[in-house]
Amino acid sequence: MAQSGGPTCAINATLAGCYKKAIELGFDNVYGALYGVQGLLDSKIIDMKAQIKTDEDLNRLKITPASALGSCRYKVDSEEKLAKIVEILKSFNINYFIYIGGNDSMDTVYQLSKYIDKIGEDIKVMGSPKTIDNDLFGTDHTPGFGSAAKFVANSVYEIAKDVEIYDYRTITIVEIMGRYAGWLTAAGAISKKLCNLGADLVYISEDTFEFDNLVKEINENFKRTDNILILVSEGIKDSSNNFISKTSGKKDKFGHAQLQGPSHIIRDKLKEIYDMPIRSIELNILQRCDMSFASKTDIEESFEVGEFSVECVENHSGKMVGIKRISNKPYKTEFELVDIEKVANKTKMIIPKYTDSHFQIDDEFMDYILPLIEGEIDVEYKNGIAQYFAFDKEDIVKL
């Protein structure tokens, strides 16, 4: 197994589920590649059996945030690299490879499985989904999203409690992750629906953002409140489809534009118009791995996704595990396999009908998201510090 892309609260739950099922099925060796496929190319492989020694270790791994094996953002862009991956897998006598990650990781699964099929090797490759952005095709939602959404919803609620205390006008802008899809930003509107306190304006990545319209909305909201709270996705665009925060054309290895905070840009422009306190807040990487708001539903489901990945990988390749929702009340799902080519290099946007003309979420979105943020997990603390699991990354397997 290996992990890739941005970390989450639940990615290690999936890893723990993979490991548990592999042990139950009697696999001779269970390896972890450090730092994703990039580490695999460097033969940075550890023996997970040698390091997960007790049930306590496994349970602690399950509720450890971020990527315990380490991660990467690395594009496998040549047959030479694919051939080397296969060579390394064969040298370790590895027959099954599970890659836990998001959109770009599923592209790696697609490329590798297609290449293995082409050369006729008997190595199975499976994608196990993960991303806080919730933007993967082929699954109702992604492991990691529920916990991140819960963090965002509660953080926005607490910010709203803070800003409402002032008896004078203020504007607060909160920037939330989501380059192309606004699922997380929409989650920030939950407290407004449930507690009548939260975001006054919500701009998701799928919206067209115009500054003049924002000013009109602010002025309209000042008729009813002195303290305005605005949520913006990091990927909001103008009517010309340009990122509000696009930098000087720099892109990462996967061709994604490198963005800087739109909240700061909006704040500075508003300061030219309004003589009042205007603050911008980036939740930033706290959205990904804050275990204080981890969703029990998310952790348990992610663990089961890992188990299902291993159950299926002996007989299937070039697939991703998808979550199929059966019902909201009671919340019920089942797992299925999705052809990886239907997932790779695609982005699932938030459904337009989930938001209204004033950028507020509707009841259907609430029915969708509330089950995903339900429940809390127990984390052991010592001297006030959470106790998490860590692999010894120096203990590399030597052939």
C-alpha positions in Angstrom: 0.0 0.0 0.0 1.0 3.6 -0.5 -0.6 7.0 0.2 -0.5 10.1 -2.0 -1.7 13.7 -2.3 -3.0 15.8 0.6 -3.4 14.2 4.0 -6.8 13.8 5.8 -8.1 12.6 9.1 -9.2 9.3 7.6 -6.5 8.2 5.2 -4.8 6.2 7.9 -8.1 4.6 8.7 -8.2 3.3 5.1 -4.6 2.1 5.5 -5.5 0.3 8.8 -8.4 -1.3 7.1 -6.2 -2.6 4.3 -3.7 -4.0 6.7 -6.3 -5.7 8.9 -7.9 -7.4 5.9 -4.5 -8.4 4.4 -3.6 -10.1 7.7 -7.0 -11.8 7.9 -6.6 -13.2 4.4 -3.1 -14.5 5.2 -0.9 -12.5 2.9 2.7 -13.5 3.5 4.0 -10.0 3.4 2.3 -6.6 3.8 4.5 -3.7 2.7 4.1 0.0 2.8 5.8 2.3 0.3 7.0 5.5 1.9 6.2 8.8 0.2 3.8 7.4 -2.3 4.8 6.3 -5.8 7.8 8.5 -5.6 9.1 6.5 -2.7 8.2 3.3 -4.4 10.4 4.3 -7.3 13.2 4.7 -4.8 12.5 1.3 -3.2 11.6 3.0 0.1 9.5 0.2 1.4 8.8 -0.9 5.0 7.5 -4.1 6.4 4.2 -3.2 8.0 4.0 -6.5 9.8 7.2 -5.8 11.7 5.9 -2.4 12.8 2.2 -2.9 13.6 2.7 -5.4 16.4 -0.5 -5.2 18.5 -4.2 -4.4 18.1 -3.4 -1.2 20.0 -1.0 -0.2 17.3 -3.6 -0.9 14.6 -6.3 1.0 16.4 -4.0 3.9 17.0 -3.1 4.0 13.4 -6.8 4.1 12.5 -7.3 7.4 14.3 -4.0 9.0 13.5 -4.3 12.0 11.2 -2.3 12.7 8.0 -0.4 10.1 6.0 1.5 7.8 8.2 3.5 6.3 5.3 4.2 9.8 4.0 2.9 11.3 0.7 3.9 12.8 -2.6 2.6 14.8 -5.5 4.4 13.0 -8.3 3.3 12.4 -11.8 4.2 9.1 -13.4 4.5 10.5 -17.0 6.6 7.9 -18.9 6.7 4.2 -19.7 10.2 4.2 -18.2 8.8 5.1 -14.8 6.0 2.6 -15.1 8.5 -0.1 -16.1 10.6 0.7 -13.1 7.6 0.5 -10.7 6.8 -2.9 -12.1 10.4 -4.0 -11.8 10.5 -2.9 -8.1 7.1 -4.6 -7.3 8.4 -7.9 -8.9 11.7 -7.7 -7.0 9.8 -7.6 -3.7 7.4 -10.3 -5.0 4.5 -7.9 -4.6 1.4 -9.1 -6.5 -1.1 -6.5 -5.3 -0.7 -2.7 -5.1 -3.3 -0.4 -3.4 -2.9 3.3 -3.9 -4.8 5.5 -1.5 -5.4 9.0 -2.8 -7.4 11.5 -4.8 -7.7 12.6 -8.4 -4.0 12.6 -9.4 -3.4 9.3 -7.5 -6.2 7.7 -9.5 -4.5 8.8 -12.7 -1.4 6.9 -11.4 -3.6 3.8 -10.8 -5.0 4.2 -14.3 -1.6 4.5 -16.0 0.0 1.7 -14.0 -2.9 -0.8 -14.5 -3.1 0.0 -18.2 0.7 -0.5 -18.6 0.7 -3.8 -16.6 -2.2 -5.1 -18.7 -0.2 -4.1 -21.9 2.9 -6.1 -20.9 0.9 -9.0 -19.5 2.2 -9.0 -16.0 0.1 -10.6 -13.2 0.1 -7.7 -10.8 -3.2 -6.2 -9.6 -3.6 -2.5 -9.0 -6.5 -1.0 -7.0 -7.4 2.7 -6.2 -8.7 3.5 -2.7 -10.3 6.9 -2.7 -9.3 9.8 -0.4 -9.7 13.6 -0.6 -11.2 16.3 1.5 -12.4 18.0 -1.6 -15.0 15.3 -2.3 -14.5 15.8 -6.0 -13.9 12.2 -7.2 -16.2 10.6 -9.7 -17.5 7.2 -9.1 -18.3 7.6 -5.4 -21.1 9.3 -3.5 -18.5 10.9 -1.3 -14.8 10.5 -0.5 -13.1 9.3 2.7 -11.7 12.3 4.5 -14.4 14.7 3.3 -16.8 14.1 6.3 -14.2 15.0 8.9 -13.0 18.0 7.0 -16.6 19.2 6.4 -17.2 18.8 10.1 -14.2 20.9 11.0 -15.2 23.6 8.5 -18.8 23.7 9.7 -17.8 24.0 13.4 -14.9 26.5 12.7 -17.3 28.8 10.8 -19.8 28.5 13.6 -17.2 29.5 16.2 -15.9 32.4 14.0 -19.5 33.6 13.7 -19.8 33.5 17.5 -16.7 35.6 17.7 -17.6 38.3 15.2 -21.2 38.8 16.4 -20.0 40.2 19.8 -19.2 43.7 18.3 -21.7 46.5 18.4 -20.2 48.0 15.2 -19.8 47.0 11.6 -17.3 44.3 10.6 -16.6 42.1 7.6 -14.9 38.7 8.0 -13.9 36.6 5.0 -13.1 32.9 5.5 -11.2 31.1 2.8 -11.8 27.3 2.5 -10.1 24.7 0.4 -11.5 23.7 -2.9 -9.7 24.5 -6.2 -12.4 23.3 -8.6 -15.2 22.0 -6.4 -17.0 23.9 -3.6 -18.1 21.0 -1.4 -16.1 22.0 1.7 -17.1 25.7 1.4 -20.7 24.7 1.2 -20.2 22.7 4.4 -19.3 26.0 6.1 -23.0 27.0 5.7 -24.3 24.3 7.9 -24.4 26.3 11.1 -26.6 29.0 9.5 -29.1 26.3 8.6 -29.1 24.5 12.0 -28.3 27.3 14.4 -29.3 30.5 12.5 -25.7 31.8 13.0 -23.0 31.5 10.5 -22.1 32.6 7.0 -24.1 35.4 5.4 -22.6 34.9 1.9 -21.1 31.7 0.5 -19.1 31.7 -2.8 -18.2 28.2 -4.0 -15.7 27.3 -6.8 -18.5 26.6 -9.2 -20.0 30.1 -8.8 -19.0 33.1 -11.0 -17.6 35.7 -8.6 -17.9 39.4 -9.4 -16.6 41.9 -6.9 -19.3 44.5 -7.7 -22.0 41.9 -6.9 -20.2 41.1 -3.6 -20.4 44.8 -2.6 -24.1 44.9 -3.5 -24.7 41.8 -1.3 -22.7 43.3 1.6 -24.7 46.5 1.5 -27.9 44.5 1.4 -26.9 42.4 4.4 -25.8 45.5 6.4 -29.5 46.4 6.5 -30.1 43.5 8.9 -26.8 42.9 10.7 -23.6 44.8 11.6 -21.3 41.8 11.3 -21.0 40.1 8.0 -19.3 36.7 7.5 -18.3 35.6 4.0 -17.1 32.2 2.9 -15.0 31.8 -0.3 -13.6 28.7 -2.0 -9.9 29.1 -2.8 -10.8 28.4 -6.5 -13.4 31.1 -7.1 -13.3 32.5 -10.6 -14.5 35.6 -12.4 -16.8 35.8 -15.4 -13.8 35.3 -17.7 -13.2 32.0 -15.9 -9.9 33.3 -14.4 -9.0 32.4 -10.8 -9.4 35.4 -8.5 -6.1 34.4 -6.9 -4.2 33.0 -9.9 -0.5 33.6 -9.7 2.0 34.4 -12.5 1.2 31.3 -14.5 3.0 28.7 -12.3 1.6 25.2 -12.3 2.3 22.0 -10.4 3.4 18.7 -12.0 -0.2 17.8 -12.7 -0.9 21.1 -14.5 -2.9 22.7 -11.6 -2.5 26.5 -11.2 -0.7 27.5 -8.1 -3.1 29.7 -6.1 -2.6 32.2 -3.4 -5.4 33.3 -1.0 -8.4 35.0 -2.7 -9.6 36.1 0.8 -6.6 38.5 1.1 -7.2 39.9 -2.3 -10.9 40.5 -1.5 -10.1 42.0 1.9 -7.7 44.5 0.4 -10.2 45.6 -2.2 -13.0 45.9 0.4 -10.7 48.1 2.5 -10.7 50.6 -0.3 -14.5 50.9 0.0 -15.4 50.4 3.7 -13.9 52.2 6.7 -14.4 49.4 9.2 -12.5 46.3 10.5 -12.1 43.8 7.7 -10.4 40.5 8.4 -9.5 37.6 6.2 -9.0 34.1 7.6 -7.5 31.0 5.9 -8.4 27.8 7.5 -5.6 26.4 5.4 -4.1 23.0 6.3 -6.0 22.7 9.5 -9.0 21.6 7.4 -7.2 18.4 6.5 -6.1 16.8 9.7 -7.7 18.4 12.8 -8.9 15.3 14.7 -10.8 17.3 17.3 -13.7 17.4 14.8 -13.1 14.0 13.1 -16.3 12.3 12.1 -16.8 8.8 13.4 -18.9 8.0 10.3 -15.9 9.1 8.2 -13.3 7.1 10.1 -15.3 3.9 10.3 -16.4 4.1 6.7 -12.8 4.8 5.5 -11.6 1.7 7.5 -14.2 -0.4 5.7 -13.2 1.0 2.3 -9.6 -0.2 3.1 -11.0 -3.7 3.9 -13.0 -3.8 0.8 -10.0 -2.7 -1.3 -8.0 -5.8 -0.2 -11.0 -8.1 -0.5 -11.3 -7.2 -4.2 -7.7 -6.7 -5.3 -7.0 -10.5 -5.7 -9.5 -10.7 -8.5 -9.7 -7.2 -9.9 -7.3 -4.6 -11.3 -7.7 -1.1 -12.7 -10.6 -0.3 -10.4 -11.4 2.2 -7.6 -13.6 1.4 -4.6 -16.7 3.6 -4.7 -19.2 4.3 -2.0 -22.8 4.0 -3.1 -25.5 5.6 -0.9 -28.6 3.6 -0.3 -30.5 6.0 1.9 -30.1 9.1 4.0 -32.5 8.2 6.9 -31.3 5.8 8.1 -27.9 6.5 6.6 -26.9 3.4 4.6 -24.2 2.7 2.0 -22.5 -0.2 0.2 -19.2 -0.5 -1.7 -18.7 -1.2 -5.4 -15.9 -1.2 -7.9 -15.6 1.5 -10.5 -13.5 1.4 -13.6 -10.5 3.7 -12.9 -10.7 5.3 -16.4 -14.1 6.8 -15.4 -12.4 8.5 -12.4 -8.9 9.6 -13.5 -8.5 13.2 -14.5 -12.1 14.1 -13.8 -13.6 16.5 -11.2 -17.0 16.1 -9.6 -18.5 19.5 -9.1 -21.1 20.3 -6.4 -24.6 19.8 -7.8 -26.0 23.3 -8.8 -29.4 22.6 -7.2 -27.7 22.3 -3.8 -27.4 26.1 -3.6 -29.8 29.0 -4.2 -29.4 32.4 -5.9 -28.0 33.9 -2.7 -25.3 31.3 -2.4 -27.0 29.4 0.5 -27.2 25.6 0.7 -30.6 24.0 0.5 -32.3 21.2 2.5 -31.3 18.5 0.0 -27.6 19.3 0.6 -28.3 19.0 4.3 -29.7 15.6 3.8 -26.6 14.7 1.9 -24.0 16.0 4.2 -25.3 15.6 7.8 -24.8 11.8 7.9 -21.2 12.2 6.8 -20.3 14.4 9.8 -22.0 12.4 12.5 -20.3 10.9 15.6 -17.1 11.6 17.5 -14.0 9.4 18.0 -12.0 8.8 21.2 -8.4 9.9 21.0 -6.1 9.0 23.9 -4.2 11.9 25.5 -1.1 12.0 27.6 0.0 15.2 29.3 -2.6 17.0 27.2 -1.1 15.7 23.9 -2.9 13.3 21.6 -1.2 9.9 21.2 -0.8 8.9 17.6 0.9 6.1 15.7 4.1 6.6 13.7 6.1 4.2 11.5 9.8 3.9 11.8 10.7 5.3 8.3 14.4 4.4 8.7 13.6 0.7 8.8 13.7 0.1 5.1 13.3 -3.4 3.8 16.6 -4.6 2.3 16.5 -7.3 -0.4 
